[in-house]
Amino acid sequence: MERRTIPAADALALVEREESHFWDHKSVRSKGAVVQKIAAGLANSDGGEFIVGIEDRGSQVAGLDRWQGYQAIEDANLVLEALARDLNPPAPYSIEYLSVQGRENQGIACLVTIRKSESVHYTADQKVYVRRGAATMAISGQAVTDLTLAKGARSYEDQLLADYYKEDLVEEEELAFFLRSFSPATSPDDFVRKQRLIDRSSGAVRVSAGILYAEAPPAVVPKRCAVKVARYNTKEKEPRREHLGGTPLTIEGPARAVINQTIAEVTALIESVSVLMPSGEMAPVQYPPEVLKETIVNAVIHRDYNVSDDILVYVFDNRVEVRSPGTLPGNMTLDNLLSERFSRNPTIVRLLNKYPDPPNKDIGEGLRTVVAKMAEARLQAPEFALEGNYFVVNLGHTPLARPHEIVMEFLDSHDEITNSIGRSLTGISSENSMKDVFYALRNVGKIEMVPGKRGNRSAWRKVLAADSESGNAPPEVAERSSAPAEASLESELLSPGDLRSRQHVKRFRSKRLRTTAARNQPCHCGSGAKFKRCHGQAGRA
């Protein structure tokens, strides 16, 4: 326990700091139960800090006048009792008593730092709390069981490095950069000691500090921990070496710098990829900036640093893949990925959040933001998967619109469309699946095959309204055109599989069509092929 006087500017920074997943403040009038609740929530989650001695924003005072602490250290014994006696088990904490220079009469505030615990902590009334954003929430039942199962395993970020000591850490430029904006002002020696970034007896540095502040983490951490970025000129699921576009880039450095550089490099690569748009124009791929940022930040702060491998970011012609070493931590599964959270590296997450403009500002919102922003940009939802010892995020370039809508939009500005162009626009990989889309549109009278183009040269075009009115449409289309408008609209909304099911129900009717003499006559579209090999295929599509 330490006592010190801090400048008014540092005190004001503490007063004005927004409550968050890692920070809270309370009045000295708060009871022990309130302190227990906050301490238990932080210890059961990712750790953090809270200060007792600052009035709420809604009170009658503002600015530094909100600093209203205890008149003596002994008056803060309530806080100590809540942490060490009333919590079961006691929370892992450290306390610092602060007063404001020139305003000593405003009392002493109690700044408490809580570390993430390997145990589940209960308050005196046998309740379990967790921190969710700026709120402390009670959990019970299965949620407590899940939390218990997720505890107990010590993170690799807490391991000591063999040849990297306090004397090396306190001289790092990144640590100096970080502390220039840290409040209250703290020396490097005091900071690394209070944050438990070193072993006090040997001075050995923990892995988390090496990842956060070392100039070259791969030189001090005995595991591979960089980011590799590569460009593959292909859409293949499994790219080959000849698809590699240039030499992969290796990005090393403190976590903050690695995140920023990776985002910049990947953005530049993506902007160099041009794709065919539904309008028919070639345009650079564009993702919402939050999508790339949150995906890369998530990979850096939640990867398993005990796995000796780099984060891999692959930019393909039709997607971006981010591969983070390690499976999902704790109680996390692919099913609860967007509703639950568990931090494998709580120290890295917590201290990275202390930067002035932290890359992980919205704790627990990363992947949810990715999903939401992809939807806003009208791109298909990202795919999350576990492949071997990697957690993989796949960000496709494919528009969110249905393939049928994309085909019709393309034909608004182009005379015809081929299977290859259709697959490029819609992201469909199978030629047969793309044919199903064309057949579905043909069956409702929207498109027809281009006369004279068969085999590999096959193409489709819009059915002109004049053709339908003059009676030149194929029998199937003419018959459907006389049906109610609602039935036609319903057919348009059906997927190819639904259309096949409906045709299966009408198999007898289709069979009768196939036996008519008209099927052996030249097709009306002018292709030169018999009707049964051209538009007559509708009965068997």
Secondary structure, 3 states (H helix, E strand, C coil): CEEEEECHHHHHHHHHCCCECCEEEECCCCCHHHHHHHHHHHHHCCCEEEEECECCCCCCCCHHHHECCECCHHHHHHHHHHHHHHCECCCCEEEEEEEECCCHHHCEEEEEEECCCCCCCECCCCCEEEEECCEEEEECCHHHHHHHHHCCCCCHHHCEEEEEEHHHHCCCHHHHHHHCCCCCCCCHHHHHHHCCCECCCCCEEEHHHHHHHCCCHHHHCCCCCCEEEEEECCCCCCCCHHHECCCCEEECCCHHHHHHHHHHHHHHHHHCCEEECCCCCEEECCCCHHHHHHHHHHHHHHCCCCCCCCEEEEECCCEEEEEEECCCCCCCCCCCCCCCCCCCCHHHHHHHCCCCCCCCCCCCCHHHHHHHHHHHCCECCCEEEEECCEEEEEEECCECCCHHHHHHHHHCCCCCECHHHHHHHHCCCCHHHHHHHHHHHHHCCCEEECCCCCHHHCCEEECCHHHHHCCCCCHHHHHHHCCCHHHHHHHHHCCHHHHHHHHHHCHHHHHHHHCCHHHHCECCCCCCCEHHHCHHHHHHC
